[in-house]
């Protein structure tokens, strides 16, 4: 698959996710005190060079010049996070980067979008302890909210690198340990199951609804059927369940979208569904890769697949 087509898709997808209005998230209409739409604009465009290098590495893997264990996923993630942080002062896209780089490389290795899932999982399985150490360094740079301390392999403990090395914890093993705490790791383990199913749902919805309405519907379904792990880490399991319950009420017509959005924001960013927003960003990237373009119909923007 052509390099710049992949890079364009994985740049535009997260920008669309950030721009489109969704309950509890930053959008072109709404900001948080410490995270704005501008942070996403600068962060997502800052990682282009690293994404390009990821695809070039994937091409070497496809040709057999490199082995999967030499892919350097951890270092690529760290470098992308560094580039993002140099462009702005928040953490708008650590999760997006961590999801995107293995999948971008899978697309560079595979024959098509479905084959890419298997290739990405292979790279995670064949990763090394060094990849995990570099991921830890990336997490320290990004400094995401809600990272637990005092746990085994504590990200912020100086002993963690020794423990990772002694126990041989590569990215796959780390994902197994951490899946319950972070949805990204579940996606690594399950070949991007939720990202691809959401992509499929978006593909269906854009045939029936304008783009903003289609994305909103898909996001509400994500919220209603999944606990957002960022909300769990920041605010606790009960708050996450309450978000899930209220999203279901919106889908059932028992709560209005404005009331739900007000509920999502009444405690600042504690109910910000960041993990599911990362899933949506990757799903939109896949939709762009599939051929998404936009056209106007009766004053509204519709998403269309294919050439005009």
Protein Blocks (a to p, Z undefined) as FASTA:
>chain_A
ZZklmmmmmmmmmmmmmmpccehiacfkbccfkbcfklmmmmmmmmmmmmmmmmmmmmmm
mnomacfklnommmmmmmmmmmmmmmpccdfklmmmmmmmmmmmmmmmmmblklmmmmmm
mmmmmpcfklmmmmmmmmmmnopghiaehiahifklcklmmmmmmnopafklmmmmmmmm
omklmmmmnoomlmmmmmmmmmmmmmmpcfklmmmmmmmmmmmmpccfklmmmnojklmm
mmmmmmmmmmnopacfklmmmmmmmnojmlpcfklmmmmmmmmmmmmmnopacddeehia
cddedjZZ
